[in-house]
Amino acid sequence: MAITVSENGRLFTLHTKNSSYQMFADPFGTLLHLYYGKRMDGENLSDLILRTDMGFCGNPPQAGADRTYSLDYLPQEAPSSGVGDYREDFVRITHADGSCAAQFLFESFQVTDGSYPIPGMPALYDTAGETGQTLTITLKEACSGVRLQLFYGIFEQADIITRALRVENAGKSPVVLEKALSMSMDIPFGNHDMLCFTGRHAMERTVERVPVGRAAVQIGSTRGTSSHQYNPSMILLSPTATEDAGDCYGFCLVYSGNFTASAQKDQREQTRVQMGIHPDRFSFRLAPGKSFSTPQVIMSYSSCGLTALSQNYHHILREHMCRGVWKHERRPVLINNWEATYFDFNREKLLSIASQAAELGIEMLVLDDGWFGKRDDDNSGLGDWFVNTDKLGGSLCALSDDIHRMGMKFGLWFEPEMISEDSDLYRAHPDWALQIPGREPNRGRNQLVLDMANPQVRDYLLERLTDILSGARIDYVKWDMNRSICDAYSSYLGPQRTGEVCHRYVLGVYDLMERFLARFPDVLLEGCSGGGGRFDAAMLYYSPQIWCSDNTDAINRLSIQYGTSFFYPISAVGSHVSACPNHQTGRSVPFRTRGDVAMAGSFGYELDLNQVSEQEKEEVTKQVSDFLHFYPLTHEGDYYRLTAPGKAPFMAWEFVDQNRDRAMLTLVQTESCGNPLPIHTDIRGLDPEKKYRCLSNGAVRSGASWMGAGFTPDHILKQYESLVVEFVRES
């Protein structure tokens, strides 16, 4: 059983294939966290908690005169607020009388088959391959009618446990919810590092490893999106943990808005780990009978290092978060006109790019920004989603038909959530933009943000999207979002609900995407927010691939794609070959290397093929052929990080198919020097009992030999040169 309940319904043990998680509702009603780690039998581990009088640690009324019982050091699942636990709280409530105290005591539990949904938000779902199980624990606030429902979902074979929270006001007076995280967990013992993923626009998800101590290690976003600066995911790991060894705990928030994630040791050297919606400028008024649901946190534990942890996340997100016809359907190789033309295009330019692309085997043309309204630069037109027939030299339908007659699919760029002040939409509905009355708005990219909390805004956008896609053959939509949110005031919600704006914005985006996909289920939707500014698990529920970064420099992409791979499957990574010198870095990288790096993702091009050499055109044909050949590996296989950025003069990664019949190794030389040394890399994931042939040098060795001795290329690689090596199992 994935969930066992014992000790008169007060001891809860959750089991996955390789892990166990245990909680105990003690005699005073506090839900204690006892264990999360290697799978164990499920005996009561509450004896691990030694109660002492620590001094200056108050005692709740339930404990009477027992000074050894304090909420200030007990390891908890739902920490109290304002009643004696001085660590970070979990749920913060302002009651009708102005007080902010909250102590949550065990009331009941329920075990049900199947995974749990979350109203208005994405969550892991059941498939024919694996159905989840859910434990719901209800806690009652000691002196009010507020109740918490703690949801624990288990996907046993996938080694995944999820958490989420529902806050219900079952009392007679309204309350204001000032903080509601998705999970809190106190790890009683051990030292840990935090692995987090930081950066900026065009340099996302740089890996940082920080020791967790008494000073809190905290990441988060208050930008209205999950952000380029911090990804809503983190890993706690033992200080000696590596790719292949050591305890690792993963936490991935299924949310696309403001978030917080933290770890901090307390006075007892316990580590409190928390994740959820950021409490900064957040408040939600709950009238009697109303409730609030938090986003889901996906947790996984590995006792054998980071690779196994990442593969757990790749599997669960690919199989139980991504949906629709493109979940496993092969994605077309595309070419996007943005870096080829920017806003300067017409019908002839687009057809010329498409014609050349079709000759070389590319399967789809994507028309990026500039095809609608008054839009010759990024200062106007957003919101006016009407085809600019003058610029296109006719209708969008005619252009799409011409592209399809070439044997290609056709895709289109949108930025639905934004509005330009120089637009007909803004002139008609200035109140549809997020902006504070009487205050000059901040602008990003000279645009404002539409109020996605307003159902009229969402209805308008769906109407315009539907009109565009119904009037032409559109196979793909790139959904972009090109600024952070500030001035978070909604004319629709009004002054009393400003603390709800950012969360309701995210819910509005989810609602619009859900309705859009219901109307156009066969469209391949790619997410984007200036590249990787909203690269999160929740977006994968709607878009099975996300533009990984606006940075298309192949060498920068090595570290960006490396950081992305810790949680997100390679099938989700939008990655393209662009022109050199690169328009952002000025760097020149061999055409082949650009292709080999982009092949670790959903493959495409971002350049004008009429401007490349005949030799590079031949390379394009080969790259497309190679991508199709390796597609089952890159999009469905297991992924292995073999090097880390800056730790060696080269980067290496590997894909192995599910049956361990084939493997694909990619090497990129990132540094060079005089009198260079040969490269040598590990090989992983093969069947040690089987024989494999290396197709680059013909050598045949056992899987055990390849993994033990590794691989050395038969020549010295020059700076930025790449090499792809295929291993095939001998019959």
C-alpha positions in Angstrom: 0.0 0.0 0.0 1.2 3.5 -0.9 -0.5 4.9 2.2 -0.7 3.2 5.6 -2.5 4.5 8.7 -2.0 3.1 12.1 -1.8 4.0 15.8 -5.5 4.6 16.0 -5.6 6.7 12.9 -2.8 9.1 14.0 0.3 7.7 12.3 0.6 8.2 8.5 3.3 6.6 6.4 3.5 7.3 2.7 5.5 4.9 0.5 6.9 5.2 -3.0 9.1 2.7 -4.7 12.2 4.0 -3.0 11.1 6.4 -0.3 8.9 6.8 2.7 7.4 9.8 4.4 5.9 9.7 7.9 3.8 12.0 10.1 2.2 11.6 13.5 -0.7 13.4 15.1 0.5 13.6 18.7 -1.8 13.4 21.8 -2.1 17.2 21.8 -3.2 17.4 18.2 0.0 18.7 16.6 0.8 17.0 13.3 4.5 16.2 13.6 6.9 15.4 10.7 9.0 12.4 11.5 10.7 11.2 8.4 11.4 11.5 4.7 14.0 9.3 3.2 14.9 5.8 2.1 11.9 3.4 2.1 11.4 1.8 5.5 8.8 -0.6 7.0 6.6 2.1 8.6 7.2 1.6 12.3 6.4 4.6 14.5 9.5 6.9 14.5 8.2 9.4 17.0 10.7 8.2 19.5 13.3 10.1 17.5 11.9 13.4 19.0 13.5 14.1 22.4 11.5 16.6 24.3 13.4 19.1 26.5 12.8 22.4 28.2 14.9 24.6 26.0 14.1 27.9 27.8 12.3 30.8 26.2 10.2 28.2 24.3 6.6 28.8 25.3 4.1 25.9 25.9 0.7 25.7 24.3 -2.3 25.4 26.6 -2.9 21.8 25.5 0.4 20.9 27.2 -0.6 22.2 30.6 2.4 22.4 33.0 4.7 20.3 30.7 7.5 22.7 29.9 9.2 20.1 27.6 6.4 20.5 25.0 6.9 23.5 22.8 5.8 24.3 19.3 9.0 26.3 18.9 11.1 23.2 18.3 8.8 20.4 17.4 9.1 19.2 13.7 5.8 20.0 12.1 3.8 19.6 8.9 1.6 22.7 9.4 3.4 25.2 11.7 1.3 27.5 13.8 1.4 31.3 13.6 1.7 33.7 16.5 1.2 31.2 19.3 4.7 30.2 20.3 6.5 28.9 17.2 8.9 31.7 16.3 10.1 30.1 13.1 8.6 30.9 9.7 4.9 30.2 9.8 2.9 28.3 7.2 -0.5 30.0 7.1 -1.1 33.5 8.5 -4.6 34.7 9.2 -6.1 38.0 10.4 -9.3 37.3 12.3 -12.3 39.7 12.5 -11.1 41.0 15.8 -7.7 41.9 14.3 -5.7 39.1 16.0 -3.3 37.0 13.9 -2.9 33.9 15.9 -3.5 30.4 14.4 -2.8 27.0 15.9 -3.8 24.0 13.8 -4.8 20.8 15.5 -5.5 17.4 14.0 -9.2 16.6 13.4 -9.6 13.8 10.8 -8.1 12.1 7.7 -9.3 10.4 4.5 -7.6 8.1 2.0 -8.9 8.0 -1.5 -7.8 6.4 -4.8 -6.7 8.7 -7.6 -4.8 12.0 -7.7 -6.4 15.2 -6.4 -7.3 18.1 -8.6 -6.8 21.8 -7.6 -9.6 24.2 -8.6 -8.4 26.5 -11.4 -4.8 25.3 -11.3 -2.7 22.6 -12.9 -1.8 19.5 -11.0 -0.4 16.0 -11.7 -3.1 13.7 -13.2 -3.6 10.0 -13.4 -2.9 8.0 -16.6 -3.5 4.5 -17.7 0.1 3.8 -16.8 -0.1 4.9 -13.2 -2.9 6.1 -10.9 -2.1 8.1 -7.8 -3.5 7.8 -4.3 -4.4 10.7 -2.0 -4.2 11.3 1.8 -6.2 14.3 3.0 -5.6 15.4 6.6 -7.9 18.0 8.1 -6.7 20.3 10.8 -8.9 22.7 12.8 -7.7 26.1 14.1 -7.9 26.0 17.9 -10.1 29.1 18.5 -11.9 29.8 15.2 -13.7 28.0 12.4 -10.8 28.0 10.0 -9.8 24.6 8.7 -6.9 23.3 6.7 -7.0 20.4 4.4 -3.5 19.1 3.7 -3.3 17.1 0.5 -0.6 14.4 0.0 -0.6 12.7 -3.4 1.5 9.6 -4.1 2.7 8.2 -7.4 4.3 5.2 -6.0 6.2 3.8 -9.0 7.4 7.3 -10.0 8.9 8.0 -6.6 6.8 11.2 -6.3 4.9 12.7 -3.4 2.9 15.9 -3.8 1.6 18.4 -1.4 -1.1 21.2 -1.5 -3.3 23.1 0.9 -6.9 24.2 1.1 -7.9 26.8 3.6 -11.6 27.0 4.5 -13.4 29.6 6.5 -16.0 27.4 8.3 -16.6 30.1 10.9 -19.2 32.9 11.1 -16.9 35.9 10.5 -14.7 36.8 7.5 -11.0 36.3 7.8 -8.1 37.7 5.8 -5.5 35.2 4.6 -2.2 36.9 4.6 0.0 33.9 3.8 -0.8 30.4 2.5 2.1 28.2 1.5 1.8 24.9 -0.2 4.1 22.9 2.0 6.3 23.1 5.1 8.5 20.3 6.4 10.9 20.2 9.3 13.8 17.8 8.6 15.0 16.8 12.1 18.6 15.8 11.4 21.5 16.4 9.1 23.3 19.1 7.2 22.2 20.2 3.7 23.1 22.4 0.8 20.4 24.1 -1.3 20.7 23.8 -5.1 18.8 26.7 -6.7 18.5 28.1 -10.2 19.1 31.8 -10.6 19.9 34.3 -13.4 18.5 37.0 -15.5 16.9 37.5 -18.9 18.9 35.6 -21.5 21.0 33.8 -18.8 18.4 31.8 -16.9 18.7 28.9 -14.5 22.4 29.2 -13.5 23.0 26.5 -10.8 24.0 27.8 -7.3 24.8 25.6 -4.4 24.6 27.2 -1.0 25.0 25.6 2.5 21.9 25.8 4.7 22.5 27.3 8.1 20.9 29.5 10.7 20.7 32.3 8.2 17.8 31.6 5.9 18.5 30.6 2.3 15.6 31.9 0.3 14.7 32.4 -3.3 11.5 33.8 -4.9 9.8 36.1 -7.3 7.5 39.1 -6.8 7.5 39.9 -10.5 4.1 38.4 -11.2 5.7 35.5 -13.0 8.0 32.6 -11.9 10.7 34.8 -13.4 14.1 34.7 -15.2 15.8 35.5 -11.9 14.7 32.4 -9.8 13.1 29.2 -11.0 10.3 27.8 -8.7 12.3 24.7 -7.8 15.0 23.7 -5.4 17.0 20.7 -4.2 18.2 20.0 -0.7 21.1 17.6 -0.8 23.8 16.3 1.5 27.0 18.3 1.3 28.8 15.4 -0.4 26.1 14.5 -2.8 27.0 14.3 -6.5 25.2 13.1 -9.7 25.7 9.5 -8.6 25.6 9.5 -4.8 24.1 11.1 -1.8 20.7 12.1 -0.4 18.7 14.6 -2.5 15.3 16.1 -1.9 13.6 17.9 -4.8 10.8 20.5 -4.5 9.1 21.8 -7.6 6.2 24.3 -7.4 3.4 24.0 -10.0 2.8 27.7 -10.3 3.6 30.5 -12.7 3.4 33.6 -10.4 5.0 35.1 -7.3 6.6 32.4 -5.2 8.9 31.8 -2.3 11.1 28.8 -1.4 13.3 28.6 1.6 15.4 26.5 3.9 16.7 27.4 7.4 18.1 25.7 10.4 16.5 26.4 13.8 17.9 26.4 17.3 17.8 22.6 17.3 19.6 22.3 14.0 16.4 21.1 12.3 15.9 22.4 8.8 12.5 24.0 7.9 11.8 23.7 4.2 8.9 25.8 2.7 7.5 26.6 -0.7 4.4 28.3 -2.0 2.9 31.6 -3.1 5.0 34.6 -2.0 3.3 36.4 0.9 4.6 39.8 -0.1 1.6 42.0 -0.9 -0.6 39.0 -0.8 -4.0 39.0 1.0 -7.2 37.1 0.4 -10.5 37.8 2.1 -12.4 34.7 2.9 -16.0 35.2 3.7 -17.8 32.5 5.8 -18.1 29.3 3.7 -15.3 30.3 1.2 -12.0 28.6 0.7 -8.6 29.2 -0.9 -6.5 26.5 -2.7 -2.7 26.7 -3.1 -0.7 25.3 -6.0 0.9 21.9 -5.8 4.4 21.1 -4.8 6.0 18.0 -6.5 8.5 16.3 -4.1 10.9 13.5 -4.8 13.7 11.9 -2.9 16.8 10.1 -4.2 19.4 8.3 -2.1 21.7 7.9 -5.1 22.4 11.4 -6.3 21.1 14.1 -8.6 20.7 12.1 -11.8 18.1 9.7 -10.4 16.2 12.7 -8.9 16.2 14.5 -12.2 15.0 11.5 -14.0 12.1 11.2 -11.6 11.0 14.7 -12.4 11.5 14.2 -16.2 9.2 11.2 -16.1 6.5 12.7 -13.9 6.3 16.0 -15.8 6.4 14.3 -19.2 3.8 11.7 -18.3 1.5 13.3 -15.7 1.8 17.1 -16.4 2.0 17.5 -20.1 -1.3 16.8 -21.9 -2.8 16.7 -25.3 -1.9 15.3 -28.7 1.6 16.7 -28.6 2.5 15.0 -25.3 4.3 12.2 -27.3 3.6 13.2 -30.9 6.8 14.2 -32.6 7.2 18.0 -32.8 7.9 19.5 -36.2 11.3 21.0 -37.0 10.6 24.7 -37.3 12.1 27.9 -38.5 11.2 31.2 -36.8 11.6 34.4 -38.8 12.4 36.7 -35.7 16.2 36.8 -35.9 16.0 36.7 -39.7 13.8 39.7 -40.2 12.7 41.1 -36.8 9.8 43.5 -37.7 11.1 44.1 -41.2 9.3 41.5 -43.3 6.7 41.2 -46.1 5.1 38.4 -47.9 8.0 37.9 -50.3 10.6 37.6 -47.5 8.5 35.1 -45.6 7.8 32.9 -48.6 11.4 33.0 -49.6 12.5 31.8 -46.1 9.8 29.1 -46.2 10.7 27.9 -49.7 14.4 27.5 -48.8 13.5 25.9 -45.5 11.2 23.4 -47.2 13.9 22.4 -49.6 16.2 21.6 -46.7 13.7 19.4 -44.8 12.4 21.9 -42.3 8.7 21.3 -41.5 7.2 24.5 -40.2 7.5 28.3 -40.6 6.6 30.4 -37.5 5.7 34.0 -38.1 6.8 36.0 -35.1 6.0 39.5 -33.9 4.8 42.2 -36.3 2.0 40.6 -38.3 -1.0 42.4 -36.6 -2.3 45.9 -36.0 0.1 48.9 -36.1 3.2 46.9 -35.3 6.4 47.9 -37.0 8.3 48.1 -33.7 7.6 47.2 -30.1 6.1 50.5 -29.1 2.5 50.0 -30.4 -0.2 47.6 -31.4 -0.3 45.0 -28.6 -4.0 44.1 -27.9 -5.1 44.9 -31.5 -5.1 41.3 -32.7 -6.2 42.0 -36.2 -4.2 40.9 -39.3 -2.2 43.6 -41.0 -3.1 42.6 -44.5 -1.1 45.5 -46.0 2.1 44.2 -44.4 1.3 40.6 -45.3 0.3 41.5 -48.9 -3.0 39.8 -48.4 -4.8 37.7 -45.8 -3.2 35.4 -43.2 -5.2 32.6 -44.7 -3.6 33.1 -48.1 -0.1 33.2 -46.6 -0.8 30.1 -44.6 -2.2 28.3 -47.6 1.0 29.1 -49.6 3.1 27.8 -46.8 1.1 24.6 -46.6 1.4 24.1 -50.3 5.1 23.9 -49.8 4.5 20.9 -47.6 5.1 22.9 -44.4 3.1 23.7 -41.3 2.5 27.3 -40.2 2.8 28.8 -36.8 2.0 32.3 -35.3 3.3 34.4 -32.4 1.0 36.1 -29.9 1.5 38.1 -26.8 -2.1 38.0 -25.4 -1.4 39.3 -21.9 0.0 42.6 -22.9 -1.3 45.9 -24.2 0.3 49.0 -25.8 -0.9 52.4 -24.9 -0.7 53.2 -28.6 -3.4 50.7 -29.5 -7.1 50.9 -30.3 -7.8 48.5 -27.4 -6.1 50.8 -24.8 -7.9 53.8 -26.2 -11.2 51.9 -25.8 -10.5 50.2 -22.5 -7.7 51.9 -20.5 -9.2 50.3 -17.4 -8.3 46.9 -18.7 -4.6 47.5 -18.0 -3.0 47.0 -14.6 -2.2 50.5 -13.3 -2.7 52.5 -10.1 -5.2 55.4 -10.4 -3.5 58.7 -10.3 0.0 57.3 -10.7 2.1 57.3 -13.9 2.6 53.6 -14.7 5.9 51.8 -15.0 6.5 50.5 -18.5 8.4 47.4 -19.6 9.3 47.2 -23.3 7.0 50.2 -23.5 3.9 48.1 -22.8 1.5 47.5 -20.0 -0.1 44.3 -18.6 -3.7 43.4 -19.2 -5.8 42.6 -16.2 -6.2 38.8 -16.6 -8.4 38.7 -13.5 -11.1 40.5 -15.5 -13.3 37.9 -17.3 -14.1 40.6 -20.0 -10.4 40.8 -20.8 -10.2 37.0 -21.1 -13.3 36.8 -23.2 -12.0 39.5 -25.6 -8.7 37.7 -26.0 -10.3 34.3 -26.6 -12.6 35.9 -29.2 -9.6 37.4 -31.0 -7.5 34.3 -30.8 -10.5 32.2 -32.1 -11.1 34.6 -35.0 -7.4 34.5 -36.1 -7.1 30.7 -35.8 -10.4 30.0 -37.4 -9.6 32.1 -40.4 -6.4 30.4 -41.3 -4.6 27.1 -41.0 -2.5 27.6 -37.8 -0.7 24.5 -36.5 1.4 26.1 -33.8 1.1 29.1 -31.4 4.0 30.7 -29.6 2.5 32.4 -26.5 4.8 35.1 -25.3 4.8 37.5 -22.2 7.5 40.2 -22.3 7.6 42.1 -19.0 7.3 41.7 -15.3 4.2 42.9 -13.4 4.2 45.9 -11.1 1.6 48.6 -10.4 -0.6 45.6 -9.5 -4.0 47.4 -9.2 -7.1 46.0 -10.9 -10.0 48.3 -11.7 -12.1 45.2 -11.9 -11.2 43.9 -8.4 -11.2 47.3 -6.8 -9.2 48.8 -3.9 -10.3 46.3 -1.2 -8.8 43.3 -3.1 -5.4 44.5 -4.3 -3.8 41.7 -2.4 -5.5 39.3 -4.7 -4.4 40.8 -8.0 -1.3 38.8 -8.7 -2.8 35.4 -7.9 -6.0 36.1 -9.7 -3.9 37.2 -12.7 -2.2 33.8 -12.8 -5.6 32.0 -12.4 -6.8 34.1 -15.3 -3.9 33.1 -17.5 -4.6 29.4 -16.8 -8.3 29.9 -17.5 -7.6 31.5 -20.9 -5.1 28.9 -21.9 -7.5 26.1 -20.9 -10.3 27.6 -22.9 -8.0 28.2 -25.9 -6.8 24.6 -25.9 -10.4 23.3 -25.6 -11.2 25.3 -28.7 -8.0 24.3 -30.6 -6.9 21.0 -29.1 -4.6 20.1 -32.1 -2.6 23.2 -31.9 1.0 22.9 -30.6 1.3 25.6 -28.0 4.8 26.8 -27.0 5.2 28.9 -23.9 7.5 31.9 -23.7 8.2 34.8 -21.5 11.1 36.6 -23.0 12.5 33.1 -23.3 12.7 31.4 -19.9 10.9 33.9 -17.7 8.0 31.5 -17.1 9.6 28.1 -17.5 7.8 26.2 -14.8 5.9 23.0 -14.3 2.5 24.7 -14.4 3.1 26.0 -18.0 3.8 22.4 -19.1 0.2 21.6 -18.4 -0.8 23.8 -21.3 2.4 24.0 -23.5 4.5 20.8 -23.8 7.5 22.9 -24.8 8.7 26.3 -23.7 11.2 28.6 -25.3 14.1 28.0 -23.0 15.9 31.4 -23.4 16.0 34.3 -25.8 19.8 33.7 -25.7 20.6 31.5 -28.8 24.4 31.6 -28.4 25.3 27.9 -28.3 28.0 28.2 -25.7 25.7 30.2 -23.3 23.0 27.7 -24.0 25.2 24.9 -22.6 24.8 26.3 -19.0 21.2 27.4 -19.5 20.1 24.0 -20.7 22.2 22.3 -18.1 20.4 24.1 -15.3 17.0 23.5 -16.9 17.7 19.8 -17.0 17.6 19.3 -13.2 13.8 19.4 -13.2 12.4 19.7 -16.7 12.4 17.1 -19.4 14.4 17.8 -22.5 11.3 17.4 -24.6 10.1 20.7 -23.0 13.1 22.7 -24.0 12.7 25.0 -27.0 16.1 25.3 -28.6 17.2 26.7 -32.1 20.1 27.2 -34.3 20.8 30.9 -35.0 23.1 33.0 -37.1 26.7 33.9 -36.3 28.2 36.1 -35.1 25.4 35.7 -32.5 23.3 38.9 -32.2 23.6 38.9 -28.4 27.1 37.8 -27.6 28.9 38.5 -30.9 30.4 35.0 -30.6 30.9 32.7 -33.7 30.4 29.0 -33.2 30.6 26.3 -35.9 27.3 25.6 -37.6 27.5 21.9 -36.6 28.0 22.8 -32.9 25.0 25.1 -32.9 22.9 22.2 -34.3 24.3 19.6 -31.8 23.5 21.9 -28.8 20.0 22.7 -30.2 19.3 19.0 -30.6 19.1 18.7 -26.8 15.6 20.2 -27.1 12.7 20.7 -29.5 14.7 21.6 -32.5 14.5 24.5 -34.9 16.2 27.4 -36.6 16.2 31.2 -36.0 17.9 32.7 -39.1 17.5 33.5 -42.8 18.5 30.4 -44.7 18.9 32.5 -47.8 21.9 34.1 -46.1 23.9 30.9 -45.3 26.5 29.1 -47.4 25.8 26.1 -49.6 27.9 24.0 -47.1 25.8 25.2 -44.2 22.6 24.3 -46.2 24.0 20.8 -46.5 24.6 20.9 -42.8 21.0 21.9 -42.2 19.7 18.9 -44.2 22.0 16.6 -42.1 21.0 18.2 -38.8 17.3 17.7 -39.6 18.0 14.1 -40.5 20.0 13.5 -37.3 17.3 15.2 -35.1 14.7 12.8 -36.5 17.0 9.8 -36.1 17.7 10.7 -32.4 14.2 12.0 -31.6 13.2 8.8 -29.6 16.3 9.3 -27.5 16.2 13.1 -26.9 12.4 13.3 -26.2 11.6 9.9 -24.6 14.9 8.6 -23.2 16.8 9.1 -20.0 19.1 12.1 -19.7 22.5 12.1 -18.0 24.6 15.2 -17.2 28.2 14.1 -17.5 30.0 17.4 -16.8 29.1 20.7 -15.1 29.8 24.2 -16.6 33.3 25.4 -15.7 34.4 22.1 -14.2 36.2 20.8 -17.3 37.3 22.3 -20.7 34.3 20.6 -22.3 30.6 19.9 -21.8 29.2 16.4 -22.2 25.7 14.9 -21.9 24.1 11.6 -22.9 20.7 10.2 -23.7 19.8 6.5 -23.3 16.6 5.0 -24.6 14.2 3.2 -22.2 15.2 -0.2 -23.4 18.9 0.6 -23.1 19.4 -0.4 -26.7 20.9 2.9 -27.9 22.7 5.9 -26.5 23.7 9.3 -27.8 26.7 11.1 -26.4 27.3 14.8 -27.2 30.6 16.6 -26.5 31.4 20.3 -26.9 34.9 21.7 -26.4 34.4 25.0 -24.5 38.0 25.9 -23.9 41.2 25.3 -25.9 44.9 25.8 -25.2 48.3 25.1 -26.8 49.5 21.5 -26.8 45.9 20.4 -25.9 45.1 17.3 -24.0 42.6 14.7 -25.2 39.0 14.6 -23.9 37.8 11.7 -21.8 34.3 11.3 -20.5 32.2 8.9 -18.5 29.5 6.8 -20.2 26.3 6.0 -18.2 23.0 4.2 -18.3 24.0 1.2 -20.4 23.1 -2.4 -19.6 26.3 -3.8 -18.0 25.6 -7.3 -19.4 25.2 -6.3 -23.0 27.6 -5.5 -25.8 27.5 -2.0 -27.5 29.2 -0.8 -30.6 30.5 2.8 -30.8 29.5 3.9 -34.3 32.2 6.6 -34.4 35.2 4.3 -34.0 33.7 0.8 -34.4 34.8 -0.4 -31.0 32.6 -3.1 -29.3 32.6 -3.4 -25.5 30.3 -4.5 -22.8 28.1 -1.9 -21.1 30.1 -2.5 -18.0 33.3 -1.8 -19.8 32.0 1.4 -21.5 30.7 2.7 -18.1 33.8 1.7 -16.3 36.5 2.9 -18.7 34.6 5.7 -20.5 35.1 7.2 -23.9 38.0 9.1 -25.5 37.4 10.7 -29.0 39.9 9.7 -31.7 41.0 13.3 -32.3 41.6 16.6 -30.5 38.6 18.8 -30.6 39.1 22.5 -31.4 37.5 25.3 -29.4 33.7 25.2 -29.8 33.9 22.0 -31.9 31.3 19.3 -31.1 31.0 15.6 -31.5 28.0 13.3 -31.4 28.6 9.6 -30.8 26.0 6.9 -31.0 26.2 3.6 -29.2 24.1 0.7 -30.4 23.5 -2.6 -28.6 24.8 -5.6 -30.5 22.2 -8.3 -31.2 
